[in-house]
Amino acid sequence: MYGSIRLYVHLLKESLANYTFQIEEFTSMVFACLYTAHRQPIPLSEYCNHFRYNVMSFLTFVKSMGFTKGDSTEVVRNFLGNFSTSMDILGIMFYIFWFMKPTNVLTHLRRPRMAIKDPKPNNGCSHGDSRIIIGAGSETIANASTFVFTHLALYPEYAHHYSCMRPVPILDSVIQESMRLWPSIYFGSPRVTPHEGSNFVRLEEFIPERWTTNPELIINKNACDPFRTGPYGRTSKGLALIELHSFIARTINEFDLVLPHGFSASEYSGAVKGNFTAGSERQMFHFVKLFT
């Protein structure tokens, strides 16, 4: 089993370069929608979700779900709706487990399958695996993109200072700081809750420089590592960062992100649902073209 996982990790790293061009194409599809909606309010979280699901469906089936272009099927739209609903249910059920006696249900259900010496693949397993592949990373990266864009709209100076021609890792620090403040996943994450201020100085402030030029603002760097969970937690980190870099970098180079009047960051973050993944609030944004 572990040998297969190691092989998968190696193959995924080797194939990332082949997906970069396709990710750029999906980013261009989103831009076509943003250009059409110039200065008109758009639901940012939905655009980020559609972008990510297109990427993951192409990775799984070599064919996108067609959300951004508007040619998705009814089955695909139902899948996205059902998956999002299941996240809400898991968020509610998470707290019930604390009051229940632990039972090893999964092992009992899997025992007949494990007893087969040479199990043959079947459609049920294939369908289940495809749902996991598409859904596992889509919600997390979509939320991460939404939160990064929100922070860039709140602190536009970082978008204005960014340039693809400069080697300074401004974008990486913005992504890292955004994921520190508003993580993409809450469910089951291993954590230790120390006294406030034990890991970061000015911990509630958005300061990307703490990851670059001001390391003195970090007391314990290991306290924030979104891709670290599990021995193979970093398997998909490369693909996730390629998507985030492509989508975010190109967007802030071509658009100004404008929040509606009266937007409150504290109210927005307080409304994020603590589901299996973070349930970002539906928020309208304005994308204003820099060059018209």
C-alpha positions as CSV (number, residue, x, y, z in Angstrom):
1,M,0.0,0.0,0.0
2,Y,2.7,2.5,1.1
3,G,4.7,1.6,-2.0
4,S,1.8,2.5,-4.2
5,I,1.4,5.8,-2.4
6,R,5.1,6.6,-2.8
7,L,4.8,5.8,-6.5
8,Y,1.7,8.1,-6.8
9,V,3.6,11.0,-5.1
10,H,6.5,10.6,-7.5
11,L,4.3,10.5,-10.6
12,L,2.3,13.5,-9.4
13,K,5.4,15.6,-8.9
14,E,6.6,14.6,-12.4
15,S,3.3,15.5,-14.1
16,L,2.8,18.9,-12.5
17,A,4.6,20.7,-15.4
18,N,2.1,19.2,-17.8
19,Y,-0.9,20.7,-16.0
20,T,0.5,24.2,-15.8
21,F,-0.6,25.1,-19.3
22,Q,-4.1,23.7,-18.7
23,I,-4.4,25.6,-15.5
24,E,-3.5,28.8,-17.4
25,E,-6.4,28.0,-19.8
26,F,-8.9,27.7,-17.0
27,T,-7.6,31.0,-15.5
28,S,-8.2,32.6,-18.9
29,M,-11.8,31.3,-18.9
30,V,-12.4,33.0,-15.6
31,F,-10.9,36.2,-16.9
32,A,-13.3,36.1,-19.8
33,C,-16.2,36.2,-17.3
34,L,-14.5,38.9,-15.2
35,Y,-14.0,41.1,-18.3
36,T,-17.7,40.7,-19.2
37,A,-18.7,41.7,-15.6
38,H,-16.4,44.7,-15.5
39,R,-17.4,46.9,-12.5
40,Q,-20.4,44.7,-11.9
41,P,-20.7,42.8,-8.5
42,I,-19.9,39.1,-8.8
43,P,-20.1,36.3,-6.2
44,L,-16.3,35.7,-5.7
45,S,-16.7,32.3,-3.9
46,E,-18.7,30.8,-6.8
47,Y,-16.1,31.9,-9.3
48,C,-13.3,30.4,-7.2
49,N,-15.3,27.1,-6.8
50,H,-15.9,26.8,-10.5
51,F,-12.3,27.4,-11.3
52,R,-11.1,24.7,-8.8
53,Y,-13.7,22.1,-9.8
54,N,-12.8,22.6,-13.5
55,V,-9.1,21.9,-12.7
56,M,-9.8,18.9,-10.5
57,S,-12.3,17.3,-13.0
58,F,-9.7,17.7,-15.7
59,L,-7.1,16.1,-13.5
60,T,-9.4,13.2,-12.9
61,F,-11.2,12.7,-16.2
62,V,-9.1,14.7,-18.6
63,K,-12.3,16.8,-19.2
64,S,-13.5,19.8,-17.2
65,M,-16.9,20.1,-15.8
66,G,-17.6,23.2,-17.9
67,F,-18.7,25.5,-15.1
68,T,-16.8,28.7,-16.2
69,K,-17.9,28.4,-19.8
70,G,-21.5,27.7,-18.8
71,D,-21.8,24.3,-20.5
72,S,-21.9,22.1,-17.4
73,T,-24.6,19.4,-17.3
74,E,-27.4,19.0,-14.8
75,V,-25.7,16.0,-13.3
76,V,-22.5,18.0,-12.7
77,R,-24.4,20.9,-11.2
78,N,-26.3,18.5,-8.9
79,F,-22.9,16.9,-7.8
80,L,-21.5,20.3,-6.8
81,G,-24.7,21.2,-4.9
82,N,-24.8,17.9,-3.1
83,F,-21.1,18.0,-2.2
84,S,-21.5,21.5,-0.8
85,T,-24.5,20.4,1.2
86,S,-22.7,17.4,2.6
87,M,-20.0,19.8,3.9
88,D,-22.7,21.5,6.0
89,I,-23.9,18.2,7.4
90,L,-20.4,17.1,8.3
91,G,-19.9,20.4,10.1
92,I,-22.9,19.7,12.3
93,M,-22.1,16.0,12.9
94,F,-18.5,16.8,13.9
95,Y,-19.7,18.0,17.4
96,I,-22.0,15.0,18.0
97,F,-19.1,12.6,17.9
98,W,-17.8,14.0,21.2
99,F,-20.9,12.7,23.0
100,M,-20.9,9.3,21.4
101,K,-19.1,6.1,22.4
102,P,-16.4,5.4,19.8
103,T,-17.1,2.4,17.7
104,N,-14.9,0.9,15.0
105,V,-17.6,0.9,12.3
106,L,-15.4,1.3,9.3
107,T,-13.2,-1.7,10.1
108,H,-16.3,-3.9,10.5
109,L,-17.7,-2.8,7.2
110,R,-14.4,-3.2,5.4
111,R,-13.5,-6.6,6.8
112,P,-15.2,-8.7,4.1
113,R,-13.4,-6.7,1.4
114,M,-10.1,-7.0,3.2
115,A,-10.5,-10.8,3.4
116,I,-10.4,-11.1,-0.4
117,K,-6.8,-12.0,-1.4
118,D,-7.0,-10.5,-4.9
119,P,-9.8,-7.8,-4.8
120,K,-11.0,-6.8,-8.2
121,P,-11.7,-3.2,-9.0
122,N,-15.4,-2.3,-9.5
123,N,-17.4,0.7,-10.5
124,G,-18.4,1.5,-6.9
125,C,-14.8,1.9,-5.9
126,S,-14.0,3.9,-9.0
127,H,-16.9,6.2,-8.5
128,G,-16.0,6.8,-4.9
129,D,-12.4,7.5,-5.7
130,S,-13.4,10.0,-8.4
131,R,-15.6,11.9,-5.9
132,I,-12.8,12.0,-3.4
133,I,-10.2,13.2,-5.9
134,I,-12.5,16.0,-7.2
135,G,-13.9,17.1,-3.9
136,A,-11.0,16.7,-1.5
137,G,-8.9,19.6,-2.9
138,S,-11.6,21.6,-4.6
139,E,-13.3,23.1,-1.6
140,T,-10.0,23.8,0.3
141,I,-8.3,25.7,-2.6
142,A,-11.4,27.5,-3.6
143,N,-11.8,28.8,0.0
144,A,-8.1,29.7,0.1
145,S,-8.5,31.7,-3.1
146,T,-11.5,33.5,-1.8
147,F,-9.8,34.4,1.5
148,V,-6.6,35.6,-0.3
149,F,-8.6,37.8,-2.6
150,T,-10.6,39.2,0.3
151,H,-7.3,40.1,2.1
152,L,-5.9,41.7,-1.0
153,A,-9.1,43.8,-1.3
154,L,-8.7,44.8,2.3
155,Y,-5.0,45.6,2.0
156,P,-4.6,46.7,-1.7
157,E,-1.1,47.9,-1.1
158,Y,0.2,44.3,-1.4
159,A,-1.5,43.9,-4.8
160,H,-0.1,47.2,-6.0
161,H,3.5,46.3,-4.9
162,Y,3.3,42.9,-6.5
163,S,5.1,42.3,-9.9
164,C,5.7,39.0,-11.7
165,M,9.1,40.2,-12.7
166,R,10.4,40.5,-9.2
167,P,11.8,37.5,-7.3
168,V,10.6,38.8,-3.9
169,P,8.1,36.2,-2.6
170,I,5.3,38.7,-1.9
171,L,2.6,36.4,-3.3
172,D,3.8,33.4,-1.2
173,S,3.8,35.5,2.0
174,V,0.3,36.8,1.3
175,I,-1.0,33.3,0.7
176,Q,0.7,32.0,3.8
177,E,-0.6,34.8,6.0
178,S,-4.1,34.5,4.6
179,M,-4.2,30.8,5.4
180,R,-2.9,31.5,8.9
181,L,-5.7,33.9,9.7
182,W,-8.5,32.2,7.8
183,P,-7.7,28.5,7.3
184,S,-9.5,26.5,4.6
185,I,-10.2,23.4,6.7
186,Y,-11.3,23.0,10.3
187,F,-12.5,19.4,10.6
188,G,-10.2,17.0,12.5
189,S,-7.1,19.1,12.2
190,P,-4.5,18.2,14.9
191,R,-3.9,21.3,17.0
192,V,-2.5,22.5,20.3
193,T,-4.0,25.7,21.6
194,P,-1.4,27.6,23.6
195,H,-1.8,31.0,25.3
196,E,-2.4,33.8,22.8
197,G,0.8,35.2,21.5
198,S,2.9,32.0,22.1
199,N,3.4,31.4,18.3
200,F,3.0,34.8,16.6
201,V,3.5,38.4,17.5
202,R,0.5,40.6,16.7
203,L,-1.3,37.4,15.8
204,E,-4.6,38.9,14.7
205,E,-3.1,41.3,12.2
206,F,-2.5,40.6,8.5
207,I,1.2,41.1,8.2
208,P,2.7,39.0,5.2
209,E,6.1,40.5,6.0
210,R,6.4,38.1,8.9
211,W,7.2,35.3,6.4
212,T,9.8,37.3,4.5
213,T,11.5,40.4,5.9
214,N,10.2,40.5,9.5
215,P,10.8,36.9,10.9
216,E,10.9,38.3,14.4
217,L,7.1,38.4,14.3
218,I,7.1,34.6,14.2
219,I,7.9,32.8,17.5
220,N,7.1,29.3,16.3
221,K,7.1,28.8,12.5
222,N,5.8,25.2,12.8
223,A,2.5,26.5,14.2
224,C,1.3,27.3,10.7
225,D,1.9,24.7,7.9
226,P,-1.3,24.1,6.0
227,F,0.1,21.2,3.9
228,R,1.8,19.3,6.7
229,T,-0.9,17.0,8.1
230,G,0.1,13.3,7.7
231,P,3.2,11.7,6.2
232,Y,2.0,12.5,2.7
233,G,0.3,15.8,3.5
234,R,2.4,17.7,1.0
235,T,1.6,15.4,-1.9
236,S,-0.8,17.9,-3.6
237,K,1.0,21.1,-2.3
238,G,2.7,21.7,-5.7
239,L,-0.5,21.5,-7.7
240,A,-2.3,23.7,-5.1
241,L,0.4,26.4,-5.2
242,I,0.5,26.3,-9.0
243,E,-3.3,27.0,-9.1
244,L,-3.1,29.7,-6.5
245,H,-0.2,31.4,-8.1
246,S,-1.7,31.4,-11.6
247,F,-5.2,32.5,-10.5
248,I,-4.2,35.2,-8.0
249,A,-1.1,36.6,-9.7
250,R,-2.8,37.1,-13.0
251,T,-5.9,38.6,-11.4
252,I,-4.1,41.2,-9.4
253,N,-2.0,42.2,-12.4
254,E,-5.1,42.9,-14.5
255,F,-7.8,43.9,-12.0
256,D,-8.3,46.0,-8.9
257,L,-10.4,44.2,-6.3
258,V,-13.0,46.4,-4.7
259,L,-15.2,45.5,-1.7
260,P,-18.7,46.9,-1.3
261,H,-19.2,49.9,0.9
262,G,-19.6,49.0,4.5
263,F,-17.8,45.6,4.3
264,S,-16.7,44.4,7.7
265,A,-13.8,41.9,7.9
266,S,-14.7,40.8,11.4
267,E,-18.3,40.1,10.4
268,Y,-17.2,38.3,7.3
269,S,-14.8,36.0,9.2
270,G,-17.3,35.4,11.9
271,A,-19.9,34.2,9.4
272,V,-17.5,31.6,8.0
273,K,-19.0,28.1,8.7
274,G,-16.8,25.6,10.5
275,N,-17.8,22.7,8.4
276,F,-15.5,19.9,7.2
277,T,-14.0,22.7,5.1
278,A,-14.5,26.4,5.9
279,G,-17.8,27.5,4.5
280,S,-17.0,31.0,3.1
281,E,-19.8,33.5,3.1
282,R,-21.3,34.5,-0.2
283,Q,-19.9,37.9,-0.8
284,M,-20.1,40.2,-3.9
285,F,-16.9,41.7,-5.2
286,H,-16.1,44.3,-7.9
287,F,-13.3,43.5,-10.4
288,V,-12.2,46.7,-12.1
289,K,-9.9,46.4,-15.1
290,L,-6.6,48.2,-14.6
291,F,-6.2,49.0,-18.3
292,T,-9.4,49.9,-20.2
